Amino acid sequence: MPYLHTTPNGIRVLIEELPHTHSVAVGCFIDIGARYESAELAGAAHFIEHMLFKGAGAYPTAHAISLAIEGIGGYLNASTGYETTVFYAKVAAIHFQRALHVLSEMVQRPLFDATELEKERRVIIEEIRGIQDNPTELVHELLQRTMWGDHPFGRDIAGSIATVSAIARHELLQFFAQGYHAGNLVVSVAGKIAAEEAIPAIERAFADLPAAQRPAAIAAPPLPHQPKLSLLTRDIEQGNFCLGMPGVSYHDPDRRAVHALDALLGGGMSSRLFQTIREEHGLSYNIGSYHNEFSDTGMWVIYAGVEPDALRDAVAMTRAIVRDVAENGPTKQELATVKEQLKGSLLLSLEDTWSIASRNATSLLRYQMVPPVEQIIAEIDALSLADLQRAARRLLTANQQWLAVVGPYSDEDQADLQILLEE
């Protein structure tokens, strides 16, 4: 179990000592993301993530920041989500102080240089164009818009070309000040480091980070209560679809059952979807599923790419598989298999220092504590057929399914798919 410490200015610190390793991972988890943005500021959290790499404090250029970590054989990266933004480094344990110093400078003293900001604005716009040119990514964005509309969940985290083009420097600075403060930060460390060494170093490194009031997230709206189809016509060689369904929040008592159902349906080559759609019928090269969970809601998605003429059959077969799970539940063998799959995946992740640091911080942000691995294993072992069928009947309902399609399809195809979705 990690050590949990709160610094004098309110930063929560997690230290997991792993003396058998040779690395140390350090992550700064900021409790703010894209769901805190107004429509006009869509993409601000992601823009700020980019700008923190463009120069900060003792590392005034992007090259200085990257060289500070890459020059010692380490790895530096970041990600923006809807609820959190994360900056992290993984280095050899002897370079812990360097990783901590770089991250603390980035989080506390970014320059937001006006010239670099305009350059990065162009980079992000090209990133957005890359998504729009990639139908396998675009179809997921289209589904989110279909399910969530104008809410931040309905937008790409990067924003749109229009919003990124319009966001001003002072607006980024204001958004930064709202989220990047001591009460909104978790610093998580895992690896070959002692807590008595790491904690004082972190307190010194982040001593200048002010305290402030936490911002409020934009509440999720209720999902539509009727099936809905969105189709984007593109002259391409493949049809891409996403079938969306309600999910659960990470506070929901059924979340473990939903994780198991997701793995059973689309979690790899042994899943029902892969075995039926690809192996038995040869309709798709790639098919899978994922479940996104947030503090107050969730979404469950099945995705695939198919030959254009096979789209209708693939969607119909996917819905039939979903319906069968809802009506009849999984088999005893499927339940036993998926339990071992979930437990094995969790245990394998504990061999990587960054995975451990990330799990610890994510748990603390969500639950105000870090559940022991043994507790999670016990919760998975306790899952029953009745648990999975209850969750399936709760979420896998025909009247709450939403379909997004990108491919070479006509208005006639769209009408046919809409009829199929309403069956």
N, C-alpha and C positions, 0 to 999 in steps of 0.2 A: 504494500500500500504506500502511496506517496505521502510525503510530508506536506502539510498545508499550513501556510503562514500568511499573515496579512501585514504589509509594511505600514509604517507610520502614516503614509499618505493614502492608504486604502487599497493598494494593489494586492490582489490575491496571487500567491506564489505556490506552485506545486513542484516538489522535487521528488523524483523517483530514482533512488540509488540503484544502479546496476553495475556493480563492481566487476562482473565477468566480461563486460563489453570493452571495446576500445574507442567508442565514439560517444559524443554527447549531442543531443538535439535540444535546441532552445526555440520556443515558440511564443510569440506575442499574439494573444487572442483578443481582438477588440470586439466588444459586444455591440456592433452596429454593422448594418449591411444595406442591401438594396431595398428592403421593405420599409426603411425609414425615409425614403425619398419621396418628395412630391413629384407629380407628373413632369413638372418643368425641370426638375433636377435629376431625372432618370439617367443613371450612369455615373452619378457623382461619387459614390463609394468606390466604384471600380476605377474611376479616374484618379482618385486620391491614392489608391493602392499603387497605381503606376507612378505617380509623382514622387512617392517616397523612395523610389529607386533612382531618381534623377539628381540626387544630391541632398546631403543632410549633415549639418554640424561639421565634425572633423573629416567628413568624406564629402567634399563639395561637388563631386561629379559622379555621374553614373559609372564611369570607369573606376573611380576610386572605391566605390561601394562594392562592385563586383570583384575587383582585384583583391580586396581585403579578405574575402572569403574564398574565392577560387584560387588565389595565390597560395593558400595553405591546404589545398586539396579538398576544400569543403563545398557545400551546396547551399545556395540561398534562393528562396522562392517565396511566393505569396499567393493567396487566393481570396477572392471576394465571393461571399455567399449572400443569401437574402437576409440572414440574421447576424452573421459574424464576418469579420475580415481577419485574415491570419497572415502573419509574417514569420518565417522560420528559417533557421539555419541548422545544418548538421555538419559537425566537424570532428576531427580527432580530439579526444578528450583533453589533450595538452593545449588545445586552442580554445577552450571554453571562454576565457576572458575576451578574446577577439570577437567571437560570435556575439557575446552579450553586448559588447561595446557598439558594434555595428548596428544591431537591432535597436538598442536604446537610442542611438543617434537618429536613426530613421523615424522612430515613433515619436520622439520628443522634439526634434529640431529639423524637420524637413524644410528645404529652402523655398519650394514652390516658385522657382525662378521663372520669370515671365516668358523668356525666350524658350526655355525647355518645355514650359507648359504648352506653348503653341505647337512645338514639334511633337509632343506626346499626344496632343489632340488629333493630329493627323494620323499618328500610329494607331490610335484607338478606332478612328473612323475606318481605317483599312482593316482592322480586326473585325469590325461589324460587317463590312462588305464581304469579308471572307466567309462569315456565317451565312450571309444571304446568298452567296454563290455555292454553298454546300447544302444540297437538299437533305442529306442525312442529319444535319444539325438544324436546319431551318424548320423541319417538320415538328421538332420538339418545341421550338419557339411558337409555332402556329398553334399547337395544342394548348400551350399555356395561355395564349390569348383567348382561345375558345373557351377555356374553363374559367379563367379569372378576369377577363375583360380588362378594365382600366386599372385594376389593383396592381401594385408592384409585382406580384406573382405572375401577372399576365404579360410582363415585359422581360426582355432579355436583361441580364445583370449589367451588361455593358452599356445599356441605354440604346438610343437610336441615333442615327446620323444627325437628325435635327436637334436633339437635346444636347448631344456632346458638342455640336458646333456652337451652341448658344450659351453653355455654362460659362460664367465669368470667374475669374480668379478669386474675387472676394467671396463668391458663393461657395467655392471649394474650401476656402479658409474657414468660413462659418460652419460648414458641415463638419470639417475636421475638428474644430473646437468643440462641437456638440458631442462627438463620440470618442475622441482620443484624449481621455483623461484617466486619472488613477482609478476611480471607482468603476470604470468600464473596461479595465484591462486585467487579464489573467496571463501571467508569465509561467509557462510550463516547461520544466527541464526533466530530461530522462537520459541516463547514461552513466558513465564512469565519473561521477562527481559526488562529493559528500555534501549533505544539506548544510552543515556548519560552514562550508566554504562558499556554497552557492548563494545562500540567503543574504549574507552581508554584502556580497558583490552585487546582487540584484538591487538591494536597497540603495546602495551608492549610485548605481548606474541610472536608476529611475527617480532619484531624489527630487529632480526639478519638475516632474510631471504633476500638474495641478489636479486638485479635486474639483468635481463639478457634478451637476445633477444629470442623471441618466436620461437620455431622450426616450420618447415613446414611439413604439412601432405602430404602423398603420394596421389596424385590425383586419383580419381576413373576412371577406364577405361570404355569405352562403353560396354554395355552388348551385348552378342551374338545376332545376328539377325536371328537365326534359332532355332527351338526346339532342345533340347538336353536331353538325358536320361543318368543317371548314376545309375547302379545297383550293389549292393554289396550283394553277396550270403552269407547268414548265416542260419545255421540249427536251426531255432527258431520256435516258435509256432504261430507267428503273422507276418503279412506283414505290414511294416511301409512305408508310402510315404509322401513326401513333394512336392507340386506343387508350383514352384516359378514363379513370374511375376515381371515386373518392378514396382518400387514404385516412390515416389517423395522425394525431399529434404525437409528439414524443412523450407526452404525459398520459396517453391513453392506456388503460389496463390491457387492451387487446394488442398492443404494439408488438409483443413477442410473437403472437399468433400471426399477425400480418407479415412480419419478417419471414416466418416459416412458409406462409402461403406464397410470398413473392419468390422465395428460393425454389419452392416446389414447381411453380408455374414457369418461371423464366430464368432461374439461376444457374445457367450453364448447359452443357451438352446433354446432361441426363434429365433435364427438366421436361415436363409434359409438352410445353410449346415446342421446344427444339425437336424432341423425338417425333412429334406428330407432324408439325408443319414442314420441317426440313427432312428428317430421316425417312418418314413413311411416305410423304407426298411430294417431296422435292420442290416445294413452292418458294422457299426462301433460303438464301445462304446464311443470313444473319437474322436471328430473332431472339428477343430477350425481354426482360422486364426490370423495373426498378420502382422503389417506393421512396418518395421524398416526404420527410416529416418535418413539421415546424412546431412552434410553441402552441398553436391553436388550431391547426388543421393539417391536412396532408393530401397527397395525390399519388395514385398508383397508375403506372404507365406500362403498356406493352407496345413494343416497337418492332418494325421489320422493314426490310427492303425486298421487293419482289419484282418478277417480270411484270410489265404493265398489264398484260392480259390476265395475270393470276391474282390481281389485287382483290377482286370481289370474293373469290374463293378463299383467299388467305384471311380476309377480315371475317367472313362467315365462319370459317373453321376456328379462328381464334375466339370468337364470341361463344361458339358451341363448347369449347374447352372451359372457358370461364363459367358458363352456365352449368356445366356438369359438376365443377368443383363446388359451386354454390348449392346445387340441389343434392348432391350425393356425398360431398366432402372427399377428403383424400383417403387412400387405403392405409392400412396399418403399416405396410412396408414403406410407403411413401413417408409417413410420419417418422418412422424410425430412421430412415435415410436422411431426411432433411434435418433432424435433430443433430445427427453426427456431422452433417455439412456445416451447420451454423457454429457448432462448438469447435470444430476443427479450424474453421476460418478465423474465429476469434483467437484461439490459442496460437495459431501461426503468426498472427499480427503482433503478438507479444515478443517476437524475436527481433523487432526493429525498434530502435530507440525513438525515432520520430513517430511511429505509430502509437507507441506508448504515451509519449508526451501529448499527442493529439487527442487520444482517447480520454486521458485524464482531464484535460482542459475542457473538452466538449461536455463531458459529464458534469463537471463543476458548474459550467455556465447553464446547463439545462436543469440540473437537479440540486444544485448547491452542495453536492457531495460526489465522491467517486465510488460507485458501487464496486465491491470486490469482484474479481473475476469469478470466484466461486459462487457468488450470488447469481450472476448472469447465467452461469452453467446450470445452476439449480433451476432457474426460471425456464430455461430451454427444456431441461429434462422433464419438467412438470407439465409441459404442453400435452394436451389430450386431443383425440379426434374431435371431441365436442367443441373444444376451444377453437380449432381451426375452422370447423364448419360454421360455428357462430360468427366468427369474423368474416368468413366468406359470404354468408347470407346477409350480413350487415352491409358489406361494401360492393359485392359483385351483383348489382341489380341492373336490369336492362334499362330502366328509366333514367339512370344516372350513368350513362356512357357517352363519351364525347370523342369524336373521330377527327383527326387532322390528316390530310393527304397532300402530298406534293408529287406531281408527276404529269405525264402527257395525257391529261384527261379533259373531257368535254363537259358541257352543261348536262348532256344526257347521262354521262357517267355519274355526275354529281347527284342528279335526281335519283338514279338507281341506288347509289350508296345511301342516300337519305332514307329511302324506303327500307333498305336492309337494316339500317341502324334503328329504325322504329319498330321492327318486327319483335 
